[in-house]
Amino acid sequence: MGLLERYSGFLQELKNHGRYRHLRGSTGADFTSNDYLAIADSGRMRQAVMGAIERGVSTGSGGSRLLRGNHAEHERLEEAAARFFRTERALLFGSGYAANTALLSTLPQRDDIVVYDEYVHASVHDGMKLGRARSVSFPHNDVTAAESAIRTWRQSGGLGTPWLVVESLYSMEGDRAPVAELKALAEHSEAFLLLDEAHATGVFGAEGRGLAAEFEGSDHLLVLHTGGKALGVSGALVTGPAILCDFLINRARPFIFATAPSPLVAVALRESLEILREEPERRARLALLADYAREAIRKRLDVSTPQSQILPVIVGESEPTLQIADKLQAAGFDVRAIRPPTVPQGTARLRVSITLNIDESAIDGLVGALEHALQQNLKRVSGQL
C-alpha cells in the first residue's frame, strides 16, 4: 500500500456515507454565516482598522503574549471588554476553539469533574481530552440530570470541584440553555459554570452582552465570548475572575505557546463592542427578521423553530439533505447541510442562519425554494419521481 492510499480510503468511506466535505465559496444570499449583525463588512469596522494602520498599529504581534507579542491594543481591548461585560477580567485568545481547549485542559484539576451538556461544541470535547479531570455528559438542557451527576460523584467520594459546561445558545439546535437554573446549581453545588456565549454575544442581553449578562461578575461564572460571530471579527474573550485569567496566562498551553492575535484584531473587536453599545437598532432589526423567518417557515413548511436567529430544518439523512442544499444554492440561497457527526445520526439538517445581510424578500424567496425542494424530496422517497 502506498503512503497515501489509506487516506484515500478514509476519504472514500466518508463519500460512501455522505460525510465528505469540501470547501466552497460564499455566493448567494447569506443564510449560513454567523455575521448576525452584519458588522464584519461595516463601514465603522473598516474605518477603525484603517485608522489603526494609519497610526502605526502593526499587522502582526511578533510572538506570544508572554514574549514580545503583548501589544497595547490587546490590553486596551481586554480592559474595554471587562467594563462592557461587567466582569473583573477579560483575556483574549486567537479563537473560540483555542479558548475552549485552553479552559478545559487547564482549569479543571485531577480531582475535579466536568459535567457537560451532550450538545456542547467539539472544542470542549477536545479540551477535556487534554485535561486531567474526569468528565460525564448529561442530556441536553436537563438541569436535574446535571445535578444528579454531581451528587453521584460526591457520593462516590468526589472531593474536588465540579465544572458545569454548557452553551447559552446552541449552534446547531438554536435553543437556549436554562442559564439561571444552571447558575443556581453551580452556587448550590460549589461548582464553576463555564458558559460558552458564542452565538448569544451581541444578539441577546442588555447591550448585546449575552444571555448571562445579569450574572457576569460572579465568582462561580466563567464566560466565553467569541469574536467571529455577531462581533464580526475573530478571536475570543474569556471573562471572569481575575485569578482564573491569571492562572490561564501561567498554565494554559494554547495561550502560552501561541502567537498572539494581530493587534488589528484587538482594535476591531473593541470597535465591535462600541457598535453594540451605540447601535441597538441592529439587535432590534435582527429580532424582527428572525421572527419573520420563523413565521414564514411555520406557515409554509409546518416546521417549528426556536426563538433565536438559528433556525434548523431537520431533513433526516445526509444524502437528501445535501441534495436540497445544492438546489437552494443553485437558486441563489447560501444554505449549508449539517451532517453527522456534527449533529446526531438521523438528524441531518439545513441550518438557516438569519443575519442583517438579508431582508424579508430574501427570506420569502428562500422559504419558497425550500418548500419546493422538500416536496420534490418527498416525491422521490415515495417513488413518484
N, C-alpha and C positions, 0 to 999 in steps of 0.2 A: 504494500500500500504506500503510495506517495505521501509526502509530508502534508499535502493539502487535502487529500481525498476524504479523510474522516470529517473535516469541517464542511466539505461539500455535502457529505451525507447528512450531517446535522441540519444544514440548510434545507435539504430536500425533505427531511422529516417535517420541518416547520411548514414548508409549502403544502405537504400532504395533509396537514391538519389545519390549514387555513390560518397559520400564525406567522407566516413570513412577513417581514416588514421591510419597507424601503423608503427612502427619502423622497419627498415631493415638494414642489414649490408652493408658495402661497398665492393662489389665484381664486377669483370669485369673491362673492360676498362673505365677509368674515363671520362664520358661525362656529369657529373652532378655537380661536386664540383665547388667552386669559387676560388680554388687554382690556379688561372690563370697562374702564373709564376713558379709554382712548387717549391715555396720557403719553404712550410711547412715542407717537409722532406729533405731539402737540407743539405749537409754536413756543410756548413757555419753556418746554424742555429743551428745544433746540437753542433758544436764546441763552438759557442757563449754562449749557455746555460750551457754546461758542464764547460766552463771556469768560468762562473759566480758562479756556485755552488762551484767550487774548491776554489775560492777566498772568499767564505763565504757569498754570497748573499742568503738570506732566501727564502724559497718557498712561505711563506705566509707573508702578510703585518701586520697582527695582529690587524687591526682596520681600521676605516675610515681615509681618508686623514687629516681630521681636528683633529683627536685624535693622536694616535701613529703610524698610518698607512702610514704617508708620508715618503717614502723612498728616499734616494739619487738617486736611479735608476729611480724613477718616474720623478724627476726633471731633470735628465740628458736627459731622453727621450724628455721631453717637450721642453727643450732648443734646442736639436737637431732638433726636428720637426719644431719649429718656424723658424730656419735657413733654413731647407730644403724646406719648403713650402713658405718661404719668406713672413712671416706674423709677426705681432707684438707678438703674444702669442699663445701657444697651451696648451690644457688641456686634460688630459687622463681620459676616462671613461671605465667602465668594459665591455661595449658592445655598438654597434651602436644603438641597441634598447634603452638602458638606456640613451644614449646621446640624441637621438631624443626626447624621453619622457621628459628629463630634459629641453631641449631647448624650446620646445613648451609649456610646462607647467609653465615655469619660465620667459622667456624674454618678450613675448607679454603681454602688460598690459591691464587693463579692458577697456580702451577707444581706444585700437588698433583694427586692423582687420588682420586676417590671410587669405591670398588669395593663395590657393594651387592647384596644378595640380591634376586632378581627379585620376591619377595613382600613387600618392605618397605612400610610404610604410605604412604598418599598424602601425608602431611605431609613425609616425607623427599623425595619427588619434587618437591614444591613448594619446599622449601628448596634443593634442588640447582638448580632453575631460576633461583633468585635469586642463587645463588652464582657464583663465578668459576672454580672448578676443573672440569676435565674429569671425566666420570663414565662408568662402564661397569658393567653388571649381570653377575651370574653365576648359573647355575642354582641353584634352591633347595637350600640346605644343602650345596652342593658346595664343600668347602674346597679341593680340588685345583684346581678351576676358578678360584677366587678367587686362589690362589697364582699360577696361570698368567697371570691378567690383570695382576697386579702385575709379574711377571717380564717379560712382553711390553712393558709400559710402560717399565720400566727399560731394556730392550734397545733401545727406540726413542728413548732419550735423556731419559726422565723423571728429573728431578733433585730434585723436591720430596718431599713426604711422602704416602704412601698413607693413606687413611682407609677402614677396613673398617666397613660399616654393616649391621647386622642387627637383627632382633628376637630376643629369647631364647625367646619363646613366641609363635607366630604366631596372630593374632587370628581368622583365618578357617579355617586348617588345624588349629589346636590342637596342632601338633607343635613340638618344641624344636629350637633351633639347637645345633650341636656347639660349645658355648661354649669348652671347654678347648682344642680344636683351633684355633679362631679366635684365642684369646688367644695361643697359641704362635706362630701365623702372624704376628700383629701384632708380637710381640717379635722374631721372626726377620727380619721384613721392615722393621724400624724404622718401623712403622706405628702409627697410633692405631686402637683398636677402639671404635666408638661403638655401644653396646648399648642397645636400647630394651626395657626390662623391663616394659612396660605391663601385660601380662597375667600376669606371673610375680610381681611385687612383692606381698607379702602372702600369697601362696599357696605358694611354694616357697622353699627355702633355710632356713638357720638363722634362727629368729625371723621368718620371712617376708621375709628380706632379698633374695630373688630367686635366680635360677639362677646369677648371677655373684657370689654373696656371698663366696666364698672368694678371689676375685680383686680385689675392691674395694680401692682404695688404691694400685693400680699406676699408674705414670706413663703407661702405654700405654692406660689404660682410662678412658672417659667413659661414664656410665650415666644413662639417663633413667628415673625412677620416677614414673609418673603417679599423680595423687591421686584420679581419678574412677572408678577401678575397685575393686579389693579394699579400698583405703583409704576408700572410701565418701564422698568429698567432691568436690573438683575441683582444678584446678591441676596442677602438675608440679614435680618436683625434679630438677635436674641435679646429679649428684655426680661429683667427680673432682679433679684437681689444682687447687690454688688459683689458679695463674697463668692457667689456661684460664677459670675462672669470672670472674676479674678482666678478662680480655680480653672476655668476653661482656658484662659490665657496661659496658665502654667502647665496644664496637663493634656489638653485636647490636641492630639496629633494632627487632625485636619486643619487646625488653626496654626499650630506652631510650625509645621513643615510645608505650608502652602504660601506661594507668593501672594501678597496682599492684593485685594481688588484694586483696579485702577482708581486713582483719586477722582477721575471724572465720573465714575460710578457713584462715588460718595456725594459729589456735587449734585448729580441728577436725582439721587434719592432724597436729598434734603429739599430739592425743589418740589419733588412729588409730595412730600409732607405739607409743604406750603400750599400746593394746589388743593389738597384735601381740605385744608383749613379754610381756604379763601373761595373755593368754588363748590359749595354744597349742591349746586344745581346739577352737577354731574351725577351724584348719587341719586338724586330725585328722578332725573331722566332715566337712569338705568332701571330703577324700580318700576317706573311706568312701562318701559319696554318689556321687562321681564313679565309683568302682569299681562300685557297684551299678547305676548307669545304663549304664555301658559294657557290663556283662554282660547286662543286660536287652536292650539294642539288639542285641548279638551273637546272643543266643538267639532273639529274636522276629523280627528283621529280617535276620539273617545279614549284618550290616554291622560291619566292624571300625572302631574309633575310637581316636584317640591317647590316650596316658597323660597326660591333663590334664582340666581342668574344661570344656574346649571340645570338643564332640562334633559334628562336621559330618556331616550325612546328605546326600550328593550325589544330586540328582534328575536334573540334566542341563540341560534347557531352562527358560527363565524362566517361561513361562505355567503349566505344570503345577506348578511349584514354588510359585508364587503361589496357585494353587487349593488345594493341600494345606495351605499355611499358613493360608488362610482357614478351611478346615474345622477345623483344630486350634484356631484362635482362637474359632470358634463353639462348640467343645466345651469351652471354658474353659481353654485352654492358650496362654499367650502365647509363641508361637514365630514368628520372622520369616523371610521369604525373603530370601536374599542372592543378588544377581544381578550379571552383568557390568554395568559394568566393574570393580566391586569385586572380583570373582573372575574367573578366566579364562573365556572363551567355552566354553559346553558344560558348565560345572561349577556351575550354579546349585544352591543348596543350602539346607537348613534348618540354621541354626546353633543347636544345642541347648546352652544355657549352664546349667551346674549351679551353683547357689548355695545358701546356707543359708536362703533364703527358701522353699524347698520341702522335701519329705521323700520317703521311699520310696513312699508311697501315691500321691503326685502323679506320681512317675516311672513307676510302673506304669500309671497312667491315661494318661499321655502316650504311652508306647510302644504301648499297646493302640490308642489313637486313631490314631497314626501308622501302625501296621500296617494298619489298616482303610483309611485314606486312600491309602496306597501301593498296596494291592490294587485299589482302585477305579480308580486311575490306570492301572494295568497293563491292566485290563479295557477301559478306554476306548481305550487305544492299540491294543489288539488287535482292537477293533471289537465287543466283546461287550456294550457299553452303548449 
